[in-house]
Amino acid sequence: MTEQSATTTPAPVRTGLPPGAEALLVDGSTVSIRPVVPADRPQVLALHAERMSEASRRLRFLGTSRRAPELTADRLCGPPRPERCALGAWAAGVLVGEADFEATAGRPGTAELALAVADAWQHRGVGSLLVEHLVHAARERGVTAFEADALAGNGAVHRLFSDLGLPVHRRYAQGEVRIRVPLDEPDPDEHYLRAVEQRGRTADLASLAALLRPRSVAVLGASRRPGSVGQGVLRKIRDGGFRGELWAVNPHADRIAGLPAYPSVEALPRIPELAVLAVPAAAVPDAAEECGRAGVRALAVLTSGLDAEQAGRLLRGCREHSMRLLGPNSLGLAQTDPLVRLDAEFGGAFPLPGTAGVAVQSGGVGIALLERLAWLGIGVSTFVSLGDKYDVSADDLLQWWEGDGRTDLALLHLESFGSPRAFARTARRVTRRFPVLTVDAGRSPAGRRGAAAHTAAAAVPDSTRTALFEQAGITATRSVAELVETAALLHAQPLPGARGAVAVVSNAAGIGVLTADACADAGLSLPALPGGLAARLRRVLPDGAGTGNPVDTTPAAGPDQLLHCLDLLERGGAVDALVVCLVPTALTPEPEREPLRALLDGRGRRRVPIAVVRIDQQVPVRYLTAGDGGRVPCYADPGSAASALARARERARLLARPAAPEALLRGCDPAAARRLVDGFLAERPDGGWLDPARTADLLECYRLPQPPAVWTSEEHTAVLAARSLRRLGHGGRAVLAAHRPGGPAGDPGRAVGTDHEARDALRELTAAAGARAAGVVVRPAVGPGVDLHVDVRQDGVFGPLVVLGLGGPAGELLDEPVARLAPLTRDDPPAMVADSPAAPLLADLPDPAALHRVLVGASRMATDLPQLSEARLGPVVVRPEGVLCTGARIRVEPRRPFDPYLRRLRRRPLPGEGR
């Protein structure tokens, strides 16, 4: 066995893998991962016989059999067998690696693993990538352990298994090593996911270097016409002081903007790392193909208006030639690193150098945001206009900023998310290093329609976006103005304490009151100051000053008195933040008496954040530079200052909580759940609503508590069932509910206490349901409790969402359900319950973990079963004795499994494609 090992053809058994999934290797190049099929035999044979050296074949086959390559090709490319799965890695149509597993006879759950990689592609991560995809496919098929044989001297393969992130057990015997890799301990394997993430991050950063830190750039479509986009970008790169080599490509010109022009990419003196495309839409695919053949590593496509055929060719060319793609419909990018100084965008001036990473979808928003940041004095590390996001997305940029050594603040304007669950996982990690702020664009139905119209973004419910931002630790604002106002505070001031206690200090009582109201509206508190602190304030402030909270210094307070007041409040420990409201008055006409001098001459960096409100200033926010060089944000509106402090408080609370792992659910049986769903879809290929029996079995797979029940369409059986189950029911009663496929969950049914009542109820229910009736479900009556509903919703952009809401008549009037993205973390279930309108009713639960387990069960069910398109558990009755799911409706549809942590490049819908 070499650093990699052999593959097998999947039978009509699902692999759980998308066909032709492209993924990045550690050097940033792209390969396509797909199942090996019989037609691949020549490639498989060539891999083992021609692309691997004799030494590699000896390691792969534990010997030197000359027939081994041919026998392997026959085995892998023979008739499909359900116990075998083989995957290949292709680069530009050439098989460079393959891996396979085959079930071990007589040992259920165990499979023999083998892998092989062409010599020229070893040590580039092909083997690790193939094994990751095999792990995913094996878990889908119920395989719980891989086993493999390797020579003791095969260091490459031993390192591969050691670095995989899964437990590895080795047994040595006579120069060979028997390797066993359990796939199900623990479940889920957070250590393995972190290892996969790290490999993905390494590959992603390597692939982005040519885009974000290029050493050479070519502009294709640089025109001789002044004012054209191509010439404008070429001039900006030149005038911005780009440190690398710059060329223009135009077959109809010798020189453009003072630079020599070349007729093609092949004619350039050297191959550029980055090509900027400003050519007409029809010419984009051919230009991209030319760049790819020449060896260009990244494209920034400024052109808009590509149709589906042009977009498809563009993306295929980028994948085939291992080029990362920014855009199309991009404003461009800028890198302010002094060693790069690249300004390849057609906005305004070169962004001010600094430490804020900026990514936007809308070019217009990007221009406005850069102008505001420049005016405020916040510099940018990297600016990227994502455009239509066929490839490079915000997730890529967060990972870049995480490791670039310069960025300490991220500002995003996103109308859609490419792989939101992967984005949320990345953001959870990054937001613990520095703040990530976003404009929550597309909240309204009209806004979502607008986003879909020009970015191909799917319509995402507001509750889903909120759940994503909250879980990821992202600070969401509602406008570009709020984004900048919040960034001004977070960029220059420390975080407040998690309490959110604020002291308002004002030299005019009226503005102090307005600011206090704004703080309260933002969820901040203004505690009364302790007596000792109030007394010390009275000794330093003028007569008549108010020392409650707000603190009224009166217009007579000078800079020294105000400065002393702020020092006392900072040291007093009663508050976490200070808001200073100052108005010029006739009592302080001389500049040296202006109370603002207390801030300009004092300390700008304190142990608690400080914000200033000057309602007379003409701009929404600006910086005041203090005597120590620290900068204090100064706002024109009290609400803006309060809003920025509230968001800073939320970030402080995030950092005060340890990062929570994924919630565990012991004893569940996802393999049985998959078999159940697969069996149903085999009968109903178009999908549909599960019948009550299958629904109950599926809930059982995830330990979702439910009362005993009988489903029947016969009156005699229903009466007998009611008679039997009455003994278990509250008040000696049973409940009959009509089953209507696709009907609403939460039907309370009819409670019956006698056989006669059961017959009457059955006939009434059947008559009411009419032709839709498919029998009745009989269960014991459940005692009084709090009625809830737990829903699973599948969003085409975000994936599964778990929703908790209040059931019954009260829920219809008062319900504001809370939502979280699946999979839930360990902190999510308690937070969902606390945020629910039902929280006061659930405060005295003797076992709150019982309800938490129901939420985790629904989350795990949604995560394991992508075919689950819709589910409602309800009523979920919460009683002192425990929790019961007394009803459920579950719909499944044929849908390919999707693992957000399986490494592959995102494939977004192109223009005109369905979502």
N, C-alpha and C positions, 0 to 999 in steps of 0.2 A: 504494500500500500504506500503511495507517495503522499505528498502534501495534500492530495486530493484522491478520490477513489471511484467507483463506477456507478452507472445509472440504470434505470429500468423504465419500461413503458407502462403508464397507467392504463388500467382497463377502464370499462365504463364506470369505474368507481371514481368519485370526485377526489381531486387532489387538494381541494381547498385553495388552489392558487389561481390567480387570474392568468389567462393565456397571454404569453409574451410580456410578462412583467419586466420592465427595464429597471436596472438598479445600478448604483455607483460602486466602483471599487475604491480601495484606499488611495489610489493615485489620481482619483477623479475621473477616470474613464468609465464608459457606460457599457454594460453587457445586458443581454436579454436572457431572462430565465424562463424556460418553458419545458413541458414534458417532452421526453424523447419519444419519437414515433417510428414505426418500421421504415419509413422513407429516409430516416436519418442514418441508416446503416453505413453508407460510405463515409460520412463524417465521423461516426463513432470509431470505425476502423482506422481512419486516418489519424484521429487523435491518439489512439493507443500505439499504433505502429509507426507513425511518422513524426508526430509532434511531441513525443516523449522520447527521451534518450534511453539507452539500454539500462543505465543506472536507475532511472525513474521507473522503468517497467519492472525492474527487479524489486524495488521497494513496493510498487503497487501490487504485484502478483506474488510476492514472497518467494520469488525464484526467477528463473530465466526461460520459462517455457516459450518456444517460438510461436506456438499456436494460441497463446493466451489472448492476444488482441482480437483474433478472429472469433474465438469462442465467446469472448465478452461481447463483441458486436452482435453475434447470433443471439445471445441471451437477452441483451437489452432491447434489441429490435425485433424480437420474435413476436408471436401472438400476445396480445395484452393479457395480463393475469392480475386478478384483484389483489393478490398478496404482495405485489411488487409495485414500486413507484420509482421512476427514474426521471431525473431532471438534468437539463443541459444548460450551459452558459455559452451564448453566442456573442461574438464581437464582429461586427460588419459581415455577418452571415457565415462566419467560421466558428466551428465548435472548439472552444478553448478549455472547457472543463465539463465534467459530468459527475453526478453523484446519485446513488440509488440505495434503497433499502428493500429487503425481502423478508416477509414474515418467516420466523423460524418454526419449522414443523414440530409439533408437540409441545411448544412453549408459548401459550397465548400471551399476546402483548409484547413479545420480544421480536425484534427484526435485526437482520444482519445488514450493516452499513458498509459501503465502499465508496471511494471517490478517487478521481484522477484529474490532473490539470496539465495542460501543455507546458513544456519547460519554459517557453518564452513568457508565460503568464503566471508563473509561480511567484509567491511572495507579494502578490498584489491583492490578496483577499478574495480570490475566486472561490477557494475551498470553503472558507468561513461563510460566505454568502450562500453557496449551495446548501451547506449543512443547515443554515438557518431556515431556508425554505423547506428543506426536508423535515425539520423538526415540526414546522407548521403542518405540513401534509400528514406526518405521522400522527400527530395529536388528533387531527381530524378523523383518522381511521382507527383510533383507539389504541395505537401503539404506545406502550409505556416505557420502553427502554430500547436503546440501540446497543448493539454489540459489534465489535470489529477486531480484526487481528492486524498487528503491525510489527515490523521488525524493531528490535530494541534500539537500533541505530537510526531509525527514521525520526530524527528530531523535529522536522517540520510538522509531521502529522501529530506528534505528541504536543507540540506547542499549540496547534490548532485546537485540540480538544481541551487543553488546559485553559486557553483564553476564551473558550466558548461561553462561559458563564453558567454552565450546568455542572452538577456533581459528576466527577469522573472517578471510576474505580479501575485499578489496573492489577493484573495478575501476570507475573513473569514466569516463563518456562522455556529453557533451551534457546535463548536468543530471540524469542518471540514474546509479544505482549498481548494479552487478551484484555481488551478495553470494554468497559460497560458504562453507558451513559443513561441514567434514569431521566425520563422526560416529565415525570409527574411529582417531583419533590423539590421545593414545596409547590403549592398551587394557590394562586398564580406565582410564578417564579420571578420575583422582583429583581433578584440578582442577575438573572438571565436577560431581562428586559434592559437593565442598565448597561450590560455588556453590549447588547445589540445596538442600543442608543449610541454608545461611545464609538463603535465601529462606524455607524452611520454618520456621526458627527465628523469623524476624521475624513471620511470619503467626501462628505458635503463640502467641508472647508477646502479640501484639495481641489475640488471641481470649481469652486467659486473664485479661486485666486486669480485666474485669467480674466474674470469679469471685474472684480473689485480692486485688484492690485496689478493691473497689466503692465508689462514692460514695453509693449509696443501696441499701437492702435492703427487701424486702417478705417477710413470713412468711405463707404461705398455709396455713391449717389451724391457726392460732393459736386455741386453744380457751379458753373461760372456765373450764374445769375445771382446778383446780390439780393439778399433777403430770403433766399431759399433755405429750407431746413438743413440740408446737407452742408452748404457752405457756412451757415451760421454755427453749426456744431463744430465744424473743422476750425473755424476762427476761434471759437471759445476754448477748444483744446489747446491750440497754439498760444493764444494770449494768456491763458490761465497758467502757463508755465509748466506744462506736462514734462516730467523728467525722463520719459522714455522716447522711443522713436515714433514718429507720426507720418502717415502717408495718406494721400488722396487717391481714390480709384475712380477714374472716369475715362472711358475709351474715346471720348470726343474732345479732350483737352490735354494740353501739355503742362499747364500750371494753373493752380487754383489758390487764390488768397495768398499768393507768394510762395506756395509749396509746389514741388514737382508732382504731377499727376501721372498715374500709371494706368494702362488699359485694362488690366485684370489683376486679380489677387496673385495669380501665378507669376506675374511679371514683377512683383515687388522684390526689392533687394533681399528681404528676409520675410519669413512667415509671421504675420502679426498674431499676438495672443488674443486680442479682442478686435472684432469687426463691428462697426456701427453702420447699420443699414438704414439709409434714407432714400430708398428707391421706390418706384411705384409698386402697388400691391401685386400686380401680375408678375413683377420681376423678382419678388422676394424669394420664392422657393428656389429658383435657379441660382440666385446670388448666394443663398445659404448653402446649396449643394456645392457650389464652387469653393466657398470658404471651407467646407468640411473636407473636400478632397485635398485641399492644400495643407490642411493641418491646423487651421484656426481652432482655438479651444473655447471661445465664447462669442455669442452674438448679442448685440443690443439692437432690437428692431424698433425703430421709431415709426415706421409706416403703420397706418390704420386701414380698416376697410377690407381685410382679407376675407374671402369667402371660405366655405368649409373645405373645398378641394385645395385651395392655396394654403390654408392653415394646416391641413393634414400633411401636405408635402413638407412644409416648413418643419413641423415637429418631428416627422419621420427622419428627415435629414439630420436634424440635431442629435437625435438618439443614435442614429447609425454611425455618426462620426464623432460621438462623445463631446458634443458642444453644449454648454449650458446656454439657455435662451432667456433673455430678458425681454418682456413684451409678448407680442407686438403691441402697437398703440402706446408706446412708452414715451415719456418726456426725455428719458435718458438717465444718466447717473453722474454723480460727482464723488470724488475721493479726495479729502483735504489733507491726507497724510503728507508731510513735507517731502517724503521720499517718492511720492507719486504725483500729487497735485493734478488730478485728472478732472476736467470739467466738461463732460460729454453730455450736456443737456442743453436744450434750447429755451431755457427760462430766462431769468434776469441775470443779475451779477453772480460771480463766483461765490458760493456759500462761505460765510465766515468760518474759518477753521475752529474746531472745538471738539466736544466730546458727546454730542447728541447724535444718535443714529436716527435717520428719518426715512420712512418708507411710505409711499402713497400709491393708491390706484389711479386717482384722478390727477392729471397733469395740472389742471387749473388750481386744485387744492394745494398741490405741491408748490407751485409758484407763490401762492398767497402765504403758505406756511413758512417758506424760506424767508420771505420778505419780513414777516412778523418776527421771526427768530432773530434775523439780522438786526432789525431795529432795536430789539430788546437787548441784544448783545450776547445771545446764546449761540455758540458756535456749533458746527456740524462736523461729525467724524465722517459719515458716509450718507449721501442722499441717493435714494433709488426710487424711480418711478416704475412701478410694477406693471402698469398697463393692463393688458388682458390676461396676464399670468398663465401663459401656457406651460411654463416650467418654473422659473425662479419665483418663490413666494415669500411671504413674511416669515414662515418657519425657517427658511434658509438664512434669512437676514438675521433673525434672532440668534441663530447658532454662530453666524459670523461675528456679530457684535460681542457675543459672549467670550470669544477668544481673541479679539483683535488687539486687546491691550490698551485701547483708547476710549471706547464707548462706555459711558456710565449712565446714560438715559436713552430710552428708545421711544420714539413718537411715531404712531402708525395712523394711517387713514385707510381703512379697509372696508370695501362694500361687500366682499364675499370672502370665504375661507376655502382654501384648497383641500387640505386634509385636517379638518378642525381638531380631531382627537389627537393627532400627532402634534398639531400646533399647540393645543392645550398642554400636552405633556412637556413640550419644549419650554413653553412659557412658564409653567410651574417651577421649572428649574431656574430659568433665567431671571424671573422676577424676584428671586431671593438674592440676586447679586446686584441688580439695579432696577429702578422703576421702569415699567413699560406702560405707556399711556396710549390710548386710542380714542378716536372719534367714533362713536357708535352710529355709523351711517346706515341708513336703510331701516330705521326702526318702524316706520309707518308702512301701511300697505302701499301707499303711493310711492314712498321712498324705495321700497323693495322692487316695485315695478320699474322705477327709473334705473336702479342698479342693474336689474336683469336686462334692461334694454341696451345698455352700453358696455356691460362687462360680462355678460353671460352668467351673471350670478343667480343662484337659485333664491327663491323667496324664503327667507329664514324667519321664523316667528321670533318676536321680541323676547319671549321668555327663554327661548333657546340661546339667543345671543347673551342674555343676562347670565344664564347658567354658565356658559363658556367663560365669560369674563371673570365671574366670581371664582370659579374653580381654578382658573389659571392664574389668579392673582393680578390680573390686568386692571389698571385704573381706567375706567370708561368715562368719557365726557360726552356731552351732547352737541358740541360745536367746536370749530377750530379755535374760536375765541376762548372757550373754556379750556381747551387743550393747552393753549399757550399760557393762560393764567395759572393753571395748575403746574405746568412745567417750570414757570418762573419761581414758584415756591420750592418745589422739590429739587431744583437744580442748585439753589443757593442756600437753603436753610436745612437745619437738622429736622428729623421727624419729631412730631409731638409724641407725648405718651399715649398709650392705648386708651386712656380714660376719655380723652377729648375734652378736658376741662380748660376753658379759655378765660383769660382776664382781658377785658376791654378797657383801654385807657384813652380818655378823650379830654380835650380842652374846651369842648362844647357839648353840653349835656344832650342836646337833641340828636346829634350824629352818633353819640355813644348809645343812645337808646335804639336807633335804627340798626346799628351794628350788632347790638345784643340780640335783637329780633332775628337778624339774618343768621347769626350763629345758631340760635335755637332752631330756626327753620332747617338748617343744614344738619341737625342732629348733634350739635355740640352742646356742652353744658357750661353755664356760668355760675360756679359755686360761690356762695357767700364767703368772703375772706375771713380767716380766723382772727379772733380779737387781737392777738398780739401783733399780727401783721398789719391789721388796720390801724392800730395805734402808732406803729412805726411810720406808716404812710402819712398820718396826720401831722407828725412832727416835721416832715420834710416838705409838705405841700402848703400852699397859701391858705390863709383862713377861709373857711367856707367850702373847702374841697370836700367832695364826697368820697368816702373810702369803702363803699360797698363794692359791688361788681355789677355794672360798669363803675370804674374809678373816674370821677369827674375832677380833673386837676384845676379847673376854672381857667379862663383866659389869662389870668395873672401869672400862671406858672411859667418860669423861664426854663431854658435848656438844662441848666444844672439840676433844677428841681425835678424835671421830667426824667432826666437820666438816672437820678437817685431812685426815683419811683420804680423805674423799670428794673434796676438792679435788685431792689428789695423784692419785687414780685418774682423775679427769676430765682432768687435764693430761697424764697419762702416755701417752695415745694407744694403749694396749694393748686397750682395750675400747670398745664402742659404746653401752653402756647400763649403768645401775647399779640393782641391787635391794637395798634395805636392809631387813633383817629385825630387828625390835626386840621384845624381851620385857621387861616390867617385872621388876626383880629387887630382892631385899632390899638389895643393895649401893647402890642409888640411890633411897633413899626420898624425898628432898626433891625437890619439883617442879623446882627449878632445876637439879638434877643429872640429871633424866630425859633419857636420850639423844635422845628425840624433840625436845628443844629445839634440837638441832643442825639439824634441818630447819625448825622453825618460825622460828628466828632467822636461818637462813642463806638461801641463794638457792634459789628454787623453779624458776627457769628457768636451766638450764645448757646447755652445748654438747651434752651427751648427755642422753637422757631418764633420769629417775629414777622408780622406783616403790617404794613401801613395803609391807611385809607386817607386819601386826599380827594374829596369830592369836587374840588375846584380844578383838578388837573384835566387836560384835554384828551389824554390817551388812556385806554382801558388799564394798561399796566406798564410800569417801567421799573428800572432798578435805581435805588439810591446806593451810592458807594460810601461805606462807612470809613471811619478813621483807620480801622485795622485791615482795610481792603475787602472786607466782607460786603456782600451785596444783599440789600433788603428789598423785597418786592413791594411796590407801592401801587395800590389799586384805586381806581376812580369810583368804584361802587363797593359798598360793604358786602353785598351778596357774593361778589367775586372772591373777596378775601376769605369769607366764611366757607364758600364752596371748596376753594383750594385747600384750606386747613382740614376740612372734613375728609377729603380724599387722602390727604397725607396721614390723617388718623387711621383710615382704613388700611393703608399700607403698613403703618406701625403695628396694627393688630395682626396683619398677615405674618409679619416677621416675628411677632411674639409667639406664634403657634409653630410648633415643629411640623415639618413636612409630613403629611399623612400618607402611608402606603395604601394600596388598593385594599378594600374591605374583603375579608376572606369569608367563604361559606363552606364550612366543613360538611362532608357527607353528601354533597350533591352528586348527580350522575349525568354530566353533560353528554356522555356517549349515548346513554339511553334516550335522552331528549332528542339528539340528532337522528337516531334511528326512528323515533316516533314521527318526527317531522318529515323525514325522507319517505317513510312509508305512506304518509298521508298524501304527499306530493306525487308519489308514484301512482296513486289512485286518482288524484285530482291535479293534473299537471299545471292547471291555471291557478291553483291555490283556492283558498276559501276559508270558511270558519270551521274550527275544530268542533267536533261533536262533544257533548258533555263528558263522555268516557275518556276520550283522548285528552280533553282539557284537564280533567282530574289527574290523569297519569302524568301530564306534563308538569303540573304544579307539584306533584309528588317528587319529581326529579330534582326540584329545587327547594325541597323542604318547606314549601309554602303550606301553612296549616289550614286544613279544611275539614268540615264535618263529614261524616259518612253520608253517602247519597246514592240514590238509585235513579237511573234514567230508563224510562219505559214509555211506550205508546199504548199499552194495554191497560184498560180500566181495572181489571182484576188484580194485576200485578201492582198497580199504583196503590190500590186500597190496602193490599197486604203489606207493601213497603211502608205506607203511612202508619199502619197498625204497629209494625215492628219498631219504627224509628221514633214513634211518640214516646216510648219509654225512655229514650235518651234526651228528649227535648225539654226545653224550659216550659214549666206548667203542664207537662204531659201532652205537648202538642207537636205536630209535625207541620212542615211547610211544603206546599206544592207550588212550583213555578213553571210556567209554560216555557218550553225551549223552542225558540224561533231562530234558526241560523241567521246570524248577522243582526239579531235584535239587540236592543240595548241591555247592557249589564246593569245591575242594581235593581232589578225587579224584585220587590219584597215578597211577591208570591202571596198565597192564601194560607193562613194558619188553620189547622183542623185538629179537632179533638176526638172525633168519632169516625166510624166507617161511613156513616151517612153523610157527614160533612165532607169527607174526602171525595165521595162520588159526586156530590153537588159541585164542589170546587173544580174537580177535573172537567166536568161538562162545561162549566162556565168559562174556564180557561181555554178549552178547546174551541168553543164557539167564538170567543173573543179573538183568538189568534187566526181562526179560519184556515185557509189553505197554507198559511205559513207555519202552522203548528207542526212540530216534529217530535211530539211527545212531551212529557213533563219530567221535571227533576224533583225528587222527593228527598227531603233532608229533615233532621230534627230542628225544632225551633230553637233559636239562640236567645239567651237572656239579654236584657237591655244593656247597652253600652254606647260608645261613641262610634258613629258610622263614618267611615272614611272611604276613599277610593284611591287605588294605586294604579296608575296608567303607565304603559310603555308606548312611546311614540317613536317611529323611525323617521328621521329627517334625512332627506337626500344629501344634504351638505354636512350636517353635524353627526349623523349616525344616531344611535339610540339615546333616548331621553327618558328619564324616570320622573314621574309627576305624582305628587302627593296632594290630595285635596279633601275637602270636607264633603261627606255624603249626605243623603237625605234631603228633606225640603230646605233645611238651613243652608246646605251647600249650594242650592240653586240660587239663593239670594245673596249669600255672603262670601261664597268661595272665591279666594284668590290663590289658586294652587301654586305650590313651589316646585321648581324643576331643577334637576341636576343631570349632567351628562353622564352616561354610563361608560366605563365602570365607575361606581361610586368608590370614593376613598373611605377610610375608616371614620373620618370626621363628618362625612356628608349626611348619613342618616340622622344623627342627633341634631345637626343644623337644620335639616329639612323639617323635622318635627317642631323645633323651636320657632322656625319662621312661618309655620302653618297657622291658619286661622283657628285650627283646632288645638293649638298649644295650651290655652288655659284649661281646656277640658281634659287634657292628657297629663296635667302637671303632677297628679298624685298616683301615677301608674306604679304598681309595685315592681313590675319588671319591664322597664322601657326597652330593654334589649330585644324583647319579643317583637315589637313593632319594627325595630331597626333591622332584625333579621328578615322580615317580610320585604323591606325596601332593598336589602342586599340581594335577596332571592330574585326579585324582579329585575334588578340590575344585571345579575349574572345570567339570567335567562335571556335578556335582551342582547347581552354581549356575545353569548355563545351561539345564538340563533339569529343570524341576519335575515332568515326567511320570516321571522316574526315581524309582521308589518304593523300590527295594532293589537293591543291588549288592554283590557280593563279588569282589574280585580275589584269587585265591589258588590254588595257592601263588604268592606273589611271592618269587622266589628271588634272594637277594642274594649275588653272587660277586665275587671280585676283578676279574673281567672286566667286570662290570656288573650290571644288574638286569633280570630278565625276569618278566613276568606270564604264567605258564604256564597259567592257567585263569581263567575268569570266569563269573559268573552275573549277569544283569541283567534286572530286571523293570521294565516301564513300565506306567503307568496313565493314563487320560485325566485331566488336571489342568490347570487354568488357570495360565498363567505368573504368577509373583509376583516383582515387583522390590521389595525392601525399601526402596529409595531413591526410588521413584516417589511423589511427594507425593500423599497422600490420607489422609483420616481413617480410622482403624481401624474395621473392621466386625467386632465380636466376635459369637459365637453367642449368641442369646437363649435364654431358658428353653424347653426342649423341642425346640430345633433340633439337628440333627446337627452334628458337628464335622468 
